[in-house]
Amino acid sequence: MTYVIAGVPFVPFHADESMQLAASRDFGTLVHRGGPWALTTRPPYVFDSEAHLRILNGTIHRHVVGAASAAVGLREADLPPIPGWDWTRDFKANMQAGFFPRFEFLMVGRYASAAFLALAVLPAWWLGWRLWGRAGACLFVVLTILHPVVLLNGRRAMQEGSMIFFGLLALALSVEILSGRRKRVWWVGWGTACGLALASKHLSMVFVAAATAMIVTAWNFLGARETVRRGLLAGLTGATVFLALSPALWDQPWMRIQDLARIRADLVSSIDDTDLHGSFRARLTRLVTMPFSSVPQFFEVADWLDHPVHMQVIALYSRSWLSGAPVTGFVGWGVVILAAWGAFAGIARGSTDDERRVAVAWTAGWGVCALLLLPNPLPFQRYYLPLIPLVAGLAVIGIREAIRMLGPSGSRLPVGS
């Protein structure tokens, strides 16, 4: 946790940080200018307007940042103007137009996000312990939380920190249910974690779908009727939490959700025109390479290469011992191979029914996650963050099974309890 926090001031800037900070003025609207109903939206959605940004983004990070900024005495008037960043201008022009945030606001936003990422160590440790005791917990934390891409995005003043925390919490609670937790409180807790993940960032639907796929594998020992009944309770809880924290959807929620899907599709299509997208083969390749085999992606816009100071900051951060564990590149290919072995060996060679059931669940979670990300046309590394913990979990299973296979015949390894 200390390591996560220590690297916050040195992370290279991303334009979405300015956009999220600009949106944090919604906290002032919530508290001083009309309450939550003043945050509702309805068509038409003018591009980059407050309503457009509200319906497109999660709410947890912006309100946490707004509350933290008010608590330390920062003035809302000093925030970057809406939309926070003008993508029609280059880096230098945005700075001249006042879109680059003040250092104090940037640090408040970053520490708010990094606090969630630091807390994510807890569900990550929990998940690793369930896979393979203390050794699994250590491995899973290193592969997930200390992953350079996770650290880079989770430390920034963006939505990824809260998304990772609540996403991992949803996965951890699904594993607990998979392990035989039958009381309704576990299912309500799982549904709440899913709702909080969705309210953090809409991309969390990938986390939620993976956690749901893991729950579905519990049918064979919980019973289909009980699983469906408890699942409906959890789903209702999650939907209630998500809607309660998403005032942009309160005015005719079903219509606003359709608006959200349409606006999101239009936004992707507008970026798609830049020929950043790839073929089906390229998309399939990214499912394998993005989690562990690609170097961190510091920005997505090519003209940022023309800003020498920013490139120098990136170079310094990349060489820093605070940039994360060396689990990408060549080492990352080893992780991918171990994950593939874990999916096969955990199901085929697991020494107990519990181990095989957990391997099936993690494999199903990865499969659903991959299917949801496959249509994504954009090679933006942040979109593939939910794949990292799922690949890491399968890699831990793969290491466990490899040691068992190479060890003395009949040897048993400790697992979490």
Contacts in CASP RR format, 6 or more apart in sequence:
PFRMAT RR
TARGET T0000
AUTHOR 0000-0000-0000
METHOD contacts of the structure
MODEL  1
MTYVIAGVPFVPFHADESMQLAASRDFGTLVHRGGPWALTTRPPYVFDSE
AHLRILNGTIHRHVVGAASAAVGLREADLPPIPGWDWTRDFKANMQAGFF
PRFEFLMVGRYASAAFLALAVLPAWWLGWRLWGRAGACLFVVLTILHPVV
LLNGRRAMQEGSMIFFGLLALALSVEILSGRRKRVWWVGWGTACGLALAS
KHLSMVFVAAATAMIVTAWNFLGARETVRRGLLAGLTGATVFLALSPALW
DQPWMRIQDLARIRADLVSSIDDTDLHGSFRARLTRLVTMPFSSVPQFFE
VADWLDHPVHMQVIALYSRSWLSGAPVTGFVGWGVVILAAWGAFAGIARG
STDDERRVAVAWTAGWGVCALLLLPNPLPFQRYYLPLIPLVAGLAVIGIR
EAIRMLGPSGSRLPVGS
1 118 0 8 1.000
1 119 0 8 1.000
1 121 0 8 1.000
2 118 0 8 1.000
3 146 0 8 1.000
3 322 0 8 1.000
4 114 0 8 1.000
4 117 0 8 1.000
4 118 0 8 1.000
4 121 0 8 1.000
4 145 0 8 1.000
4 151 0 8 1.000
4 155 0 8 1.000
5 111 0 8 1.000
5 114 0 8 1.000
5 115 0 8 1.000
5 118 0 8 1.000
6 322 0 8 1.000
7 114 0 8 1.000
7 151 0 8 1.000
7 155 0 8 1.000
7 320 0 8 1.000
7 322 0 8 1.000
8 107 0 8 1.000
8 110 0 8 1.000
8 111 0 8 1.000
8 114 0 8 1.000
8 155 0 8 1.000
9 107 0 8 1.000
9 110 0 8 1.000
10 316 0 8 1.000
10 317 0 8 1.000
10 320 0 8 1.000
10 322 0 8 1.000
11 110 0 8 1.000
11 152 0 8 1.000
11 155 0 8 1.000
11 156 0 8 1.000
11 317 0 8 1.000
12 152 0 8 1.000
12 298 0 8 1.000
12 299 0 8 1.000
12 310 0 8 1.000
12 313 0 8 1.000
12 314 0 8 1.000
12 317 0 8 1.000
13 100 0 8 1.000
13 106 0 8 1.000
13 310 0 8 1.000
13 313 0 8 1.000
14 156 0 8 1.000
14 158 0 8 1.000
14 298 0 8 1.000
14 299 0 8 1.000
15 85 0 8 1.000
15 87 0 8 1.000
15 94 0 8 1.000
15 299 0 8 1.000
15 301 0 8 1.000
16 85 0 8 1.000
16 156 0 8 1.000
16 158 0 8 1.000
17 101 0 8 1.000
17 106 0 8 1.000
17 109 0 8 1.000
17 110 0 8 1.000
17 156 0 8 1.000
17 157 0 8 1.000
17 158 0 8 1.000
18 80 0 8 1.000
18 84 0 8 1.000
18 85 0 8 1.000
18 94 0 8 1.000
18 99 0 8 1.000
18 100 0 8 1.000
18 101 0 8 1.000
19 53 0 8 1.000
19 83 0 8 1.000
19 84 0 8 1.000
19 85 0 8 1.000
20 57 0 8 1.000
20 61 0 8 1.000
20 62 0 8 1.000
20 65 0 8 1.000
20 109 0 8 1.000
20 157 0 8 1.000
20 158 0 8 1.000
20 159 0 8 1.000
21 65 0 8 1.000
21 79 0 8 1.000
21 80 0 8 1.000
21 84 0 8 1.000
21 101 0 8 1.000
21 105 0 8 1.000
21 106 0 8 1.000
21 109 0 8 1.000
21 157 0 8 1.000
22 53 0 8 1.000
22 79 0 8 1.000
22 80 0 8 1.000
22 81 0 8 1.000
22 82 0 8 1.000
22 83 0 8 1.000
22 84 0 8 1.000
22 85 0 8 1.000
23 50 0 8 1.000
23 53 0 8 1.000
23 54 0 8 1.000
23 57 0 8 1.000
23 62 0 8 1.000
23 82 0 8 1.000
23 84 0 8 1.000
24 62 0 8 1.000
24 63 0 8 1.000
24 65 0 8 1.000
24 66 0 8 1.000
24 69 0 8 1.000
24 79 0 8 1.000
24 109 0 8 1.000
25 66 0 8 1.000
25 76 0 8 1.000
25 79 0 8 1.000
25 82 0 8 1.000
26 39 0 8 1.000
26 50 0 8 1.000
26 54 0 8 1.000
26 59 0 8 1.000
26 62 0 8 1.000
26 63 0 8 1.000
26 66 0 8 1.000
27 62 0 8 1.000
27 63 0 8 1.000
27 65 0 8 1.000
27 66 0 8 1.000
27 67 0 8 1.000
27 69 0 8 1.000
27 70 0 8 1.000
28 66 0 8 1.000
28 70 0 8 1.000
28 76 0 8 1.000
29 35 0 8 1.000
29 38 0 8 1.000
29 39 0 8 1.000
30 36 0 8 1.000
30 38 0 8 1.000
30 39 0 8 1.000
30 63 0 8 1.000
31 70 0 8 1.000
36 247 0 8 1.000
36 250 0 8 1.000
37 247 0 8 1.000
37 250 0 8 1.000
39 54 0 8 1.000
39 247 0 8 1.000
39 248 0 8 1.000
40 247 0 8 1.000
40 248 0 8 1.000
40 250 0 8 1.000
40 251 0 8 1.000
41 51 0 8 1.000
41 54 0 8 1.000
41 55 0 8 1.000
41 248 0 8 1.000
41 249 0 8 1.000
41 251 0 8 1.000
41 256 0 8 1.000
41 259 0 8 1.000
42 51 0 8 1.000
42 251 0 8 1.000
42 252 0 8 1.000
42 256 0 8 1.000
43 259 0 8 1.000
45 51 0 8 1.000
45 52 0 8 1.000
45 55 0 8 1.000
45 259 0 8 1.000
45 263 0 8 1.000
46 52 0 8 1.000
48 82 0 8 1.000
48 83 0 8 1.000
49 82 0 8 1.000
49 83 0 8 1.000
50 82 0 8 1.000
51 248 0 8 1.000
52 83 0 8 1.000
52 263 0 8 1.000
53 82 0 8 1.000
53 83 0 8 1.000
54 247 0 8 1.000
54 248 0 8 1.000
55 248 0 8 1.000
55 249 0 8 1.000
55 256 0 8 1.000
55 259 0 8 1.000
55 260 0 8 1.000
55 263 0 8 1.000
56 202 0 8 1.000
56 260 0 8 1.000
56 263 0 8 1.000
56 264 0 8 1.000
56 267 0 8 1.000
57 159 0 8 1.000
57 201 0 8 1.000
57 202 0 8 1.000
58 159 0 8 1.000
58 199 0 8 1.000
58 200 0 8 1.000
58 201 0 8 1.000
58 202 0 8 1.000
58 246 0 8 1.000
59 199 0 8 1.000
59 245 0 8 1.000
59 246 0 8 1.000
59 247 0 8 1.000
59 248 0 8 1.000
60 159 0 8 1.000
60 162 0 8 1.000
60 196 0 8 1.000
60 199 0 8 1.000
60 200 0 8 1.000
60 245 0 8 1.000
61 109 0 8 1.000
61 112 0 8 1.000
61 113 0 8 1.000
61 158 0 8 1.000
61 159 0 8 1.000
61 161 0 8 1.000
61 162 0 8 1.000
61 200 0 8 1.000
61 201 0 8 1.000
64 112 0 8 1.000
64 162 0 8 1.000
65 108 0 8 1.000
65 109 0 8 1.000
65 112 0 8 1.000
65 157 0 8 1.000
68 108 0 8 1.000
68 109 0 8 1.000
68 111 0 8 1.000
68 112 0 8 1.000
69 76 0 8 1.000
69 105 0 8 1.000
69 108 0 8 1.000
69 109 0 8 1.000
70 76 0 8 1.000
72 104 0 8 1.000
72 108 0 8 1.000
74 104 0 8 1.000
74 105 0 8 1.000
74 108 0 8 1.000
78 102 0 8 1.000
78 105 0 8 1.000
79 101 0 8 1.000
79 105 0 8 1.000
80 98 0 8 1.000
80 99 0 8 1.000
80 100 0 8 1.000
80 101 0 8 1.000
81 98 0 8 1.000
81 99 0 8 1.000
84 99 0 8 1.000
85 94 0 8 1.000
85 99 0 8 1.000
86 93 0 8 1.000
86 94 0 8 1.000
86 97 0 8 1.000
86 99 0 8 1.000
87 301 0 8 1.000
89 97 0 8 1.000
90 303 0 8 1.000
90 306 0 8 1.000
91 303 0 8 1.000
91 304 0 8 1.000
91 306 0 8 1.000
91 307 0 8 1.000
91 310 0 8 1.000
92 307 0 8 1.000
94 100 0 8 1.000
101 157 0 8 1.000
106 157 0 8 1.000
108 157 0 8 1.000
109 157 0 8 1.000
110 155 0 8 1.000
110 156 0 8 1.000
110 157 0 8 1.000
112 157 0 8 1.000
113 154 0 8 1.000
113 155 0 8 1.000
113 156 0 8 1.000
113 157 0 8 1.000
113 158 0 8 1.000
113 159 0 8 1.000
113 160 0 8 1.000
113 161 0 8 1.000
113 162 0 8 1.000
114 154 0 8 1.000
114 155 0 8 1.000
114 161 0 8 1.000
116 154 0 8 1.000
116 161 0 8 1.000
116 162 0 8 1.000
116 164 0 8 1.000
116 165 0 8 1.000
116 166 0 8 1.000
117 145 0 8 1.000
117 150 0 8 1.000
117 151 0 8 1.000
117 154 0 8 1.000
117 155 0 8 1.000
117 160 0 8 1.000
117 161 0 8 1.000
117 164 0 8 1.000
117 165 0 8 1.000
119 165 0 8 1.000
120 144 0 8 1.000
120 145 0 8 1.000
120 161 0 8 1.000
120 164 0 8 1.000
120 165 0 8 1.000
120 168 0 8 1.000
120 169 0 8 1.000
121 141 0 8 1.000
121 145 0 8 1.000
123 165 0 8 1.000
123 167 0 8 1.000
123 168 0 8 1.000
123 169 0 8 1.000
123 171 0 8 1.000
123 172 0 8 1.000
124 137 0 8 1.000
124 140 0 8 1.000
124 141 0 8 1.000
124 144 0 8 1.000
124 145 0 8 1.000
124 168 0 8 1.000
124 389 0 8 1.000
125 137 0 8 1.000
125 140 0 8 1.000
125 141 0 8 1.000
126 137 0 8 1.000
126 172 0 8 1.000
127 140 0 8 1.000
127 168 0 8 1.000
127 171 0 8 1.000
127 172 0 8 1.000
127 175 0 8 1.000
127 389 0 8 1.000
127 393 0 8 1.000
128 136 0 8 1.000
128 137 0 8 1.000
128 139 0 8 1.000
128 140 0 8 1.000
128 141 0 8 1.000
128 393 0 8 1.000
128 396 0 8 1.000
129 136 0 8 1.000
129 137 0 8 1.000
129 416 0 8 1.000
130 172 0 8 1.000
130 175 0 8 1.000
130 176 0 8 1.000
130 179 0 8 1.000
130 358 0 8 1.000
130 415 0 8 1.000
130 416 0 8 1.000
131 140 0 8 1.000
131 358 0 8 1.000
131 393 0 8 1.000
131 396 0 8 1.000
131 397 0 8 1.000
131 400 0 8 1.000
131 415 0 8 1.000
131 416 0 8 1.000
132 139 0 8 1.000
132 396 0 8 1.000
132 397 0 8 1.000
132 399 0 8 1.000
132 400 0 8 1.000
132 413 0 8 1.000
132 414 0 8 1.000
132 415 0 8 1.000
132 416 0 8 1.000
133 414 0 8 1.000
133 415 0 8 1.000
133 416 0 8 1.000
134 414 0 8 1.000
135 414 0 8 1.000
136 396 0 8 1.000
136 400 0 8 1.000
139 392 0 8 1.000
139 395 0 8 1.000
139 396 0 8 1.000
139 399 0 8 1.000
140 389 0 8 1.000
140 392 0 8 1.000
140 393 0 8 1.000
140 396 0 8 1.000
142 325 0 8 1.000
142 327 0 8 1.000
143 325 0 8 1.000
143 327 0 8 1.000
143 335 0 8 1.000
143 388 0 8 1.000
143 392 0 8 1.000
143 393 0 8 1.000
143 395 0 8 1.000
143 396 0 8 1.000
144 150 0 8 1.000
144 168 0 8 1.000
144 388 0 8 1.000
144 389 0 8 1.000
144 392 0 8 1.000
145 151 0 8 1.000
146 324 0 8 1.000
146 325 0 8 1.000
146 327 0 8 1.000
147 292 0 8 1.000
147 324 0 8 1.000
147 325 0 8 1.000
147 327 0 8 1.000
147 328 0 8 1.000
147 388 0 8 1.000
147 392 0 8 1.000
148 296 0 8 1.000
148 323 0 8 1.000
148 324 0 8 1.000
148 325 0 8 1.000
148 327 0 8 1.000
148 328 0 8 1.000
149 294 0 8 1.000
149 296 0 8 1.000
149 297 0 8 1.000
149 328 0 8 1.000
149 381 0 8 1.000
149 385 0 8 1.000
149 388 0 8 1.000
150 164 0 8 1.000
150 385 0 8 1.000
150 388 0 8 1.000
151 323 0 8 1.000
151 324 0 8 1.000
152 296 0 8 1.000
152 298 0 8 1.000
152 323 0 8 1.000
153 160 0 8 1.000
153 161 0 8 1.000
153 382 0 8 1.000
153 385 0 8 1.000
154 160 0 8 1.000
154 161 0 8 1.000
154 164 0 8 1.000
159 200 0 8 1.000
159 201 0 8 1.000
160 201 0 8 1.000
160 382 0 8 1.000
160 385 0 8 1.000
161 200 0 8 1.000
162 196 0 8 1.000
162 200 0 8 1.000
162 201 0 8 1.000
163 197 0 8 1.000
163 200 0 8 1.000
163 201 0 8 1.000
163 203 0 8 1.000
163 204 0 8 1.000
163 207 0 8 1.000
163 385 0 8 1.000
164 385 0 8 1.000
165 200 0 8 1.000
166 193 0 8 1.000
166 194 0 8 1.000
166 195 0 8 1.000
166 196 0 8 1.000
166 197 0 8 1.000
166 200 0 8 1.000
166 204 0 8 1.000
166 207 0 8 1.000
167 193 0 8 1.000
167 194 0 8 1.000
167 197 0 8 1.000
167 204 0 8 1.000
167 207 0 8 1.000
167 208 0 8 1.000
167 211 0 8 1.000
167 386 0 8 1.000
168 207 0 8 1.000
168 389 0 8 1.000
169 193 0 8 1.000
169 196 0 8 1.000
169 197 0 8 1.000
170 190 0 8 1.000
170 191 0 8 1.000
170 193 0 8 1.000
170 194 0 8 1.000
170 197 0 8 1.000
170 207 0 8 1.000
170 208 0 8 1.000
170 211 0 8 1.000
171 207 0 8 1.000
171 210 0 8 1.000
171 211 0 8 1.000
171 214 0 8 1.000
171 389 0 8 1.000
173 186 0 8 1.000
173 189 0 8 1.000
173 190 0 8 1.000
173 191 0 8 1.000
173 193 0 8 1.000
173 211 0 8 1.000
174 190 0 8 1.000
174 211 0 8 1.000
174 212 0 8 1.000
174 214 0 8 1.000
174 215 0 8 1.000
174 361 0 8 1.000
175 214 0 8 1.000
175 358 0 8 1.000
175 361 0 8 1.000
176 186 0 8 1.000
177 186 0 8 1.000
177 187 0 8 1.000
177 190 0 8 1.000
177 215 0 8 1.000
177 218 0 8 1.000
178 214 0 8 1.000
178 215 0 8 1.000
178 217 0 8 1.000
178 218 0 8 1.000
178 357 0 8 1.000
178 358 0 8 1.000
178 361 0 8 1.000
179 354 0 8 1.000
179 358 0 8 1.000
180 218 0 8 1.000
180 221 0 8 1.000
180 222 0 8 1.000
182 222 0 8 1.000
182 226 0 8 1.000
184 230 0 8 1.000
184 233 0 8 1.000
187 230 0 8 1.000
187 231 0 8 1.000
187 233 0 8 1.000
187 234 0 8 1.000
187 237 0 8 1.000
188 233 0 8 1.000
188 234 0 8 1.000
188 237 0 8 1.000
189 234 0 8 1.000
189 237 0 8 1.000
190 211 0 8 1.000
190 215 0 8 1.000
190 234 0 8 1.000
191 234 0 8 1.000
191 235 0 8 1.000
191 237 0 8 1.000
191 238 0 8 1.000
191 241 0 8 1.000
192 237 0 8 1.000
192 238 0 8 1.000
192 241 0 8 1.000
194 204 0 8 1.000
194 207 0 8 1.000
194 208 0 8 1.000
194 211 0 8 1.000
194 212 0 8 1.000
194 234 0 8 1.000
194 235 0 8 1.000
194 238 0 8 1.000
194 241 0 8 1.000
194 242 0 8 1.000
195 208 0 8 1.000
195 237 0 8 1.000
195 238 0 8 1.000
195 239 0 8 1.000
195 241 0 8 1.000
195 242 0 8 1.000
195 245 0 8 1.000
196 241 0 8 1.000
196 242 0 8 1.000
196 245 0 8 1.000
197 204 0 8 1.000
197 207 0 8 1.000
197 208 0 8 1.000
198 204 0 8 1.000
198 205 0 8 1.000
198 208 0 8 1.000
198 238 0 8 1.000
198 242 0 8 1.000
199 241 0 8 1.000
199 242 0 8 1.000
199 245 0 8 1.000
199 246 0 8 1.000
202 260 0 8 1.000
202 264 0 8 1.000
203 383 0 8 1.000
203 385 0 8 1.000
203 386 0 8 1.000
204 386 0 8 1.000
205 372 0 8 1.000
206 369 0 8 1.000
206 372 0 8 1.000
206 373 0 8 1.000
206 386 0 8 1.000
207 369 0 8 1.000
207 386 0 8 1.000
209 365 0 8 1.000
209 368 0 8 1.000
209 369 0 8 1.000
209 372 0 8 1.000
210 365 0 8 1.000
210 366 0 8 1.000
210 367 0 8 1.000
210 368 0 8 1.000
210 369 0 8 1.000
210 386 0 8 1.000
210 390 0 8 1.000
211 365 0 8 1.000
212 368 0 8 1.000
213 361 0 8 1.000
213 364 0 8 1.000
213 365 0 8 1.000
213 367 0 8 1.000
213 368 0 8 1.000
214 361 0 8 1.000
214 362 0 8 1.000
214 364 0 8 1.000
214 365 0 8 1.000
215 227 0 8 1.000
215 231 0 8 1.000
216 227 0 8 1.000
216 364 0 8 1.000
217 357 0 8 1.000
217 360 0 8 1.000
217 361 0 8 1.000
217 364 0 8 1.000
218 227 0 8 1.000
218 357 0 8 1.000
218 361 0 8 1.000
219 227 0 8 1.000
220 357 0 8 1.000
221 357 0 8 1.000
222 230 0 8 1.000
243 249 0 8 1.000
243 250 0 8 1.000
243 253 0 8 1.000
248 256 0 8 1.000
249 256 0 8 1.000
249 257 0 8 1.000
249 260 0 8 1.000
250 256 0 8 1.000
268 376 0 8 1.000
268 377 0 8 1.000
268 378 0 8 1.000
271 378 0 8 1.000
272 377 0 8 1.000
272 378 0 8 1.000
276 300 0 8 1.000
276 377 0 8 1.000
276 378 0 8 1.000
276 379 0 8 1.000
277 377 0 8 1.000
277 378 0 8 1.000
277 379 0 8 1.000
278 377 0 8 1.000
278 379 0 8 1.000
282 379 0 8 1.000
283 374 0 8 1.000
283 375 0 8 1.000
283 376 0 8 1.000
283 377 0 8 1.000
284 374 0 8 1.000
286 379 0 8 1.000
286 384 0 8 1.000
287 370 0 8 1.000
287 373 0 8 1.000
287 374 0 8 1.000
287 384 0 8 1.000
287 387 0 8 1.000
288 336 0 8 1.000
290 379 0 8 1.000
290 381 0 8 1.000
290 384 0 8 1.000
290 387 0 8 1.000
291 336 0 8 1.000
291 384 0 8 1.000
291 387 0 8 1.000
291 388 0 8 1.000
291 391 0 8 1.000
292 327 0 8 1.000
292 328 0 8 1.000
292 329 0 8 1.000
292 331 0 8 1.000
292 332 0 8 1.000
292 333 0 8 1.000
292 334 0 8 1.000
292 335 0 8 1.000
292 336 0 8 1.000
292 388 0 8 1.000
292 391 0 8 1.000
293 328 0 8 1.000
293 329 0 8 1.000
293 332 0 8 1.000
293 333 0 8 1.000
293 336 0 8 1.000
294 328 0 8 1.000
294 329 0 8 1.000
294 381 0 8 1.000
295 328 0 8 1.000
295 329 0 8 1.000
296 318 0 8 1.000
296 323 0 8 1.000
296 328 0 8 1.000
296 381 0 8 1.000
297 380 0 8 1.000
297 381 0 8 1.000
297 382 0 8 1.000
298 314 0 8 1.000
300 380 0 8 1.000
304 310 0 8 1.000
304 311 0 8 1.000
305 311 0 8 1.000
317 323 0 8 1.000
327 335 0 8 1.000
335 391 0 8 1.000
335 392 0 8 1.000
335 395 0 8 1.000
336 391 0 8 1.000
336 395 0 8 1.000
338 394 0 8 1.000
338 395 0 8 1.000
338 398 0 8 1.000
338 399 0 8 1.000
338 402 0 8 1.000
339 366 0 8 1.000
339 391 0 8 1.000
339 392 0 8 1.000
339 393 0 8 1.000
339 394 0 8 1.000
339 395 0 8 1.000
339 398 0 8 1.000
340 394 0 8 1.000
341 398 0 8 1.000
341 401 0 8 1.000
341 402 0 8 1.000
342 359 0 8 1.000
342 394 0 8 1.000
342 395 0 8 1.000
342 397 0 8 1.000
342 398 0 8 1.000
342 401 0 8 1.000
343 359 0 8 1.000
343 362 0 8 1.000
343 363 0 8 1.000
343 366 0 8 1.000
343 394 0 8 1.000
343 397 0 8 1.000
345 359 0 8 1.000
345 397 0 8 1.000
345 398 0 8 1.000
345 401 0 8 1.000
345 402 0 8 1.000
345 405 0 8 1.000
346 355 0 8 1.000
346 356 0 8 1.000
346 359 0 8 1.000
346 397 0 8 1.000
346 398 0 8 1.000
346 401 0 8 1.000
347 356 0 8 1.000
347 359 0 8 1.000
347 360 0 8 1.000
347 363 0 8 1.000
349 401 0 8 1.000
349 404 0 8 1.000
349 405 0 8 1.000
350 356 0 8 1.000
350 359 0 8 1.000
350 401 0 8 1.000
351 404 0 8 1.000
351 412 0 8 1.000
355 415 0 8 1.000
358 397 0 8 1.000
359 394 0 8 1.000
359 397 0 8 1.000
362 390 0 8 1.000
362 393 0 8 1.000
362 394 0 8 1.000
362 397 0 8 1.000
363 394 0 8 1.000
365 390 0 8 1.000
366 387 0 8 1.000
366 390 0 8 1.000
366 391 0 8 1.000
366 394 0 8 1.000
369 386 0 8 1.000
369 387 0 8 1.000
369 390 0 8 1.000
370 387 0 8 1.000
373 383 0 8 1.000
373 384 0 8 1.000
373 386 0 8 1.000
373 387 0 8 1.000
376 383 0 8 1.000
400 413 0 8 1.000
403 413 0 8 1.000
404 411 0 8 1.000
404 413 0 8 1.000
END
